[in-house]
């Protein structure tokens, strides 16, 4: 479960700030790709570093830039296509990380709840994943 949460948090963008503890759960080429994309989103969105650091600890501030940052990174990972979350793409990454297809499917099914906007859907899903499998990643 440790690998699962760490990988999820990486995939939703927390790689950008103080990433070393999480990078060990990703192959080097994937870690570099994640870093490149999260840095691009941080620059594009202008999210404050402290908001991302708090999110890494489970404190997801209700801040529009943090929400947009999370959505930006999820789009770069191709987890969102044409405004829709792609379950297969998400689960593929987590099955590799956890080695547990049942856990991956169970967590996705519990955490995927469509909200009023895509940004809120993605943000609430990220919060749920962290809550379901809590871990201190820093």
Legacy VTK file of the C-alpha trace (Angstrom):
# vtk DataFile Version 3.0
C-alpha trace
ASCII
DATASET POLYDATA
POINTS 138 float
0.000 0.000 0.000
2.907 2.355 0.563
3.888 2.165 -3.107
0.277 2.789 -4.124
-0.146 6.033 -2.224
3.278 7.325 -3.091
2.738 6.658 -6.774
-0.713 8.229 -6.729
0.584 11.339 -5.059
3.352 11.537 -7.591
0.888 11.152 -10.413
-1.365 13.908 -9.153
1.473 16.351 -9.005
3.231 16.472 -5.714
6.430 15.407 -7.401
7.264 19.031 -8.072
8.138 19.957 -4.494
10.558 17.863 -2.405
10.151 14.775 -4.554
12.993 12.519 -3.419
10.907 10.355 -1.026
8.443 9.578 -3.805
10.803 9.083 -6.708
11.958 5.739 -5.346
8.594 4.275 -6.340
8.930 5.205 -10.008
11.380 4.006 -12.636
13.971 6.742 -13.370
12.563 7.550 -16.798
9.038 7.850 -15.385
10.238 9.989 -12.488
11.954 12.369 -14.914
8.855 12.542 -17.116
6.680 13.246 -14.059
9.065 15.947 -12.856
9.044 17.661 -16.253
5.256 17.687 -16.447
4.624 18.790 -12.878
7.141 21.606 -13.209
5.384 22.738 -16.381
2.022 22.729 -14.596
3.404 24.584 -11.578
4.755 27.293 -13.858
1.585 27.439 -15.957
-0.819 27.540 -12.994
1.287 29.491 -10.503
0.401 27.297 -7.525
2.046 28.208 -4.215
4.627 25.728 -2.990
3.153 25.605 0.517
-0.208 24.426 -0.836
1.430 21.487 -2.587
3.515 20.643 0.475
0.390 20.618 2.646
-1.400 18.399 0.122
1.477 15.928 0.375
0.617 15.644 4.053
-3.092 15.204 3.384
-4.148 18.828 3.878
-5.782 19.640 0.554
-6.611 23.343 0.740
-9.750 24.443 -1.078
-7.683 26.674 -3.340
-8.419 27.184 -7.021
-4.744 27.168 -8.055
-4.095 23.882 -6.250
-7.162 22.351 -7.892
-6.109 23.583 -11.330
-2.578 22.325 -10.751
-3.839 18.841 -9.909
-6.062 18.850 -12.999
-3.204 20.076 -15.191
-0.943 17.221 -14.142
-3.687 14.623 -14.504
-4.274 15.847 -18.052
-0.565 15.592 -18.842
-0.617 11.969 -17.649
-3.470 11.336 -20.116
-5.788 10.368 -17.267
-8.248 12.898 -18.681
-9.161 12.866 -22.366
-11.881 15.044 -23.868
-12.952 16.130 -20.393
-13.436 12.585 -19.074
-11.409 10.591 -16.565
-10.045 7.435 -18.161
-10.356 4.645 -15.591
-8.245 2.225 -17.609
-5.312 4.649 -17.805
-5.474 5.400 -14.091
-5.828 1.775 -13.055
-3.026 0.624 -15.351
-0.569 2.864 -13.496
-1.767 1.804 -10.048
-1.830 -1.897 -10.821
1.823 -1.609 -11.822
2.606 0.347 -8.635
0.691 -1.869 -6.213
0.650 -5.221 -7.924
-2.919 -5.397 -6.623
-5.655 -5.192 -9.232
-8.464 -5.626 -6.683
-7.191 -2.812 -4.438
-6.782 -0.564 -7.457
-10.315 -1.195 -8.706
-11.843 -0.900 -5.227
-10.118 2.418 -4.553
-11.042 3.868 -7.938
-14.679 2.814 -7.563
-14.898 4.327 -4.099
-13.074 7.543 -4.952
-14.556 8.330 -8.347
-17.552 10.562 -7.664
-18.526 12.975 -10.396
-18.757 16.545 -9.105
-20.040 19.792 -10.638
-16.825 20.371 -12.620
-13.967 18.228 -13.846
-11.502 20.139 -11.671
-13.577 19.356 -8.565
-14.006 15.705 -9.588
-10.247 15.236 -9.973
-9.429 17.163 -6.793
-11.916 15.255 -4.638
-10.682 11.995 -6.096
-7.104 12.857 -5.136
-8.227 13.649 -1.587
-10.110 10.357 -1.378
-7.124 8.303 -2.525
-4.992 9.927 0.173
-7.672 9.287 2.799
-8.197 5.666 1.797
-4.540 4.774 2.024
-2.971 7.347 4.368
0.783 7.555 4.597
3.315 10.178 5.561
5.285 10.673 2.371
7.728 13.311 3.546
LINES 1 139
138 0 1 2 3 4 5 6 7 8 9 10 11 12 13 14 15 16 17 18 19 20 21 22 23 24 25 26 27 28 29 30 31 32 33 34 35 36 37 38 39 40 41 42 43 44 45 46 47 48 49 50 51 52 53 54 55 56 57 58 59 60 61 62 63 64 65 66 67 68 69 70 71 72 73 74 75 76 77 78 79 80 81 82 83 84 85 86 87 88 89 90 91 92 93 94 95 96 97 98 99 100 101 102 103 104 105 106 107 108 109 110 111 112 113 114 115 116 117 118 119 120 121 122 123 124 125 126 127 128 129 130 131 132 133 134 135 136 137
